């Protein structure tokens, strides 16, 4: 893990610059492995959906409006595409994630908690040092575990570029 890497000026939170902890990942590189907890406290990693194109959606908290919308959008789109799976990762406790899933009305929702040791956040460089939350980001991983799309959203409260991430996921399916 790259806990010693601190990156300033990458993103803002409510207009103020924050520090991200963890190294930056890039398109074309290998998707880092991680261990997070599912809503039932079982460990999940990069192989949560073997052989699928995976959308890894980092959000600060499922209990906020933009995070809720982001998680819904990626999961609804992934459910409509055979061979694509979306995983929403936050530092929310698994209990809170299970509650959100129950209230969401969505099928095939994958959520994961990075609260224990920030494994995902550090591996993908999205830990906000000042808040111990994950910055908003989207990563698309191909079936061979290569990163094919990376977006660190410049303002944590803003939406990611859904269309771009989904277009990459679709085109990766068709390779």
C-alpha positions in Angstrom: 0.0 0.0 0.0 1.1 3.5 -0.7 0.2 5.3 2.5 3.3 7.4 2.3 2.2 9.0 -0.9 0.4 12.3 -0.3 -1.0 14.3 -3.3 -2.2 17.8 -3.0 -4.2 19.8 -5.4 -5.9 16.9 -7.1 -9.4 17.4 -5.7 -11.4 19.8 -3.6 -14.1 19.4 -1.0 -16.6 22.2 -0.9 -14.2 24.3 -2.9 -11.2 23.8 -0.6 -8.2 21.7 -1.7 -7.7 18.5 0.2 -4.8 15.9 0.3 -5.2 12.5 -1.2 -3.3 9.6 0.3 -2.2 6.8 -1.9 -0.6 6.6 -5.3 -2.4 7.7 -8.5 -3.4 4.9 -10.8 -3.5 5.3 -14.6 -5.2 3.9 -17.6 -3.2 1.0 -19.0 -1.8 0.0 -15.7 -2.8 -3.0 -13.6 -5.8 -2.6 -11.3 -4.5 -2.8 -7.7 -5.8 -5.6 -5.5 -7.7 -4.6 -2.4 -9.7 -6.1 0.4 -13.0 -4.5 1.5 -16.0 -5.8 3.4 -19.4 -6.6 1.9 -22.6 -5.7 3.7 -22.5 -9.2 5.3 -18.8 -8.5 6.5 -17.4 -11.0 4.0 -14.2 -9.9 2.3 -14.4 -8.7 -1.3 -11.5 -7.9 -3.6 -10.8 -7.1 -7.2 -12.2 -10.5 -8.2 -15.7 -9.8 -6.8 -17.0 -10.5 -10.4 -14.5 -12.7 -12.1 -14.4 -12.3 -15.9 -16.5 -9.2 -15.9 -15.8 -5.6 -16.8 -15.9 -3.9 -13.4 -16.9 -0.4 -12.6 -15.3 0.6 -9.3 -17.1 3.6 -8.0 -15.6 5.4 -5.0 -17.9 7.6 -3.0 -17.6 9.5 0.3 -20.9 8.1 1.8 -24.0 6.4 0.3 -26.1 8.6 2.6 -25.5 11.7 0.5 -27.4 12.8 -2.6 -24.7 12.7 -5.2 -23.3 9.4 -3.8 -26.8 7.8 -3.9 -27.3 9.0 -7.5 -23.9 7.8 -8.6 -24.3 4.4 -7.0 -27.8 4.0 -8.5 -26.7 5.1 -12.0 -23.8 2.7 -12.2 -25.7 -0.2 -10.8 -28.7 0.3 -13.0 -26.5 0.6 -16.1 -24.4 -2.5 -15.1 -27.5 -4.6 -14.5 -28.6 -3.8 -18.1 -25.3 -5.0 -19.5 -24.4 -8.7 -19.4 -20.8 -9.0 -18.4 -20.5 -5.7 -16.4 -20.5 -5.4 -12.6 -20.4 -2.2 -10.5 -19.0 -2.0 -7.0 -19.6 1.1 -4.9 -16.9 1.5 -2.2 -17.1 3.9 0.7 -16.0 4.1 4.3 -19.6 3.7 5.5 -20.0 0.8 7.9 -21.4 -2.4 6.4 -24.6 -1.9 8.5 -25.2 1.4 6.9 -24.5 0.0 3.4 -26.9 -2.9 4.0 -29.6 -0.4 5.1 -29.0 1.7 1.9 -29.2 -1.4 -0.2 -32.5 -2.4 1.4 -33.9 1.0 0.8 -32.6 1.4 -2.7 -34.9 -1.0 -4.4 -32.1 -2.1 -6.7 -31.2 -5.7 -7.6 -27.6 -6.8 -8.1 -26.2 -4.0 -6.0 -22.6 -4.5 -4.9 -21.4 -2.3 -2.0 -18.3 -2.5 0.0 -16.9 -0.9 3.1 -13.3 0.3 3.2 -13.7 1.5 6.9 -11.4 -1.2 8.4 -8.0 -0.4 6.8 -8.6 1.8 3.8 -7.2 -0.9 1.5 -9.1 0.2 -1.6 -8.6 3.9 -0.9 -4.9 3.6 -0.5 -4.4 1.3 -3.4 -6.4 3.6 -5.8 -5.2 6.9 -4.2 -8.6 8.2 -3.1 -8.3 8.6 0.7 -9.0 12.2 1.8 -6.4 12.6 4.5 -8.3 15.4 6.3 -11.6 13.6 6.5 -10.8 9.8 6.4 -13.3 9.5 3.5 -12.9 8.4 0.0 -12.8 11.0 -2.8 -15.2 10.6 -5.6 -13.6 8.6 -8.4 -14.5 6.0 -11.0 -12.3 3.2 -12.3 -13.2 0.7 -15.1 -11.3 -2.6 -15.1 -11.2 -5.0 -17.9 -11.5 -8.8 -17.5 -7.7 -9.1 -17.5 -7.5 -6.7 -14.5 -6.2 -3.7 -16.5 -7.4 -0.2 -15.9 -9.2 1.1 -19.0 -10.7 4.2 -17.4 -9.7 6.4 -14.5 -11.5 9.5 -13.3 -10.6 11.4 -10.1 -13.5 13.8 -9.9 -12.1 17.3 -9.3 -14.8 18.4 -6.8 -15.9 15.7 -4.4 -19.4 17.0 -4.4 -19.7 16.9 -8.2 -20.9 14.0 -10.4 -18.4 11.9 -12.3 -18.6 11.7 -16.1 -21.1 8.8 -16.2 -21.3 8.7 -20.0 -17.6 8.4 -20.5 -17.2 5.6 -17.9 -20.1 3.7 -19.3 -19.0 4.1 -22.9 -15.6 2.6 -21.9 -17.3 -0.3 -20.1 -19.5 -1.0 -23.2 -16.5 -0.8 -25.6 -14.5 -3.0 -23.4 -17.2 -5.7 -23.5 -17.1 -5.6 -27.3 -13.4 -6.2 -27.6 
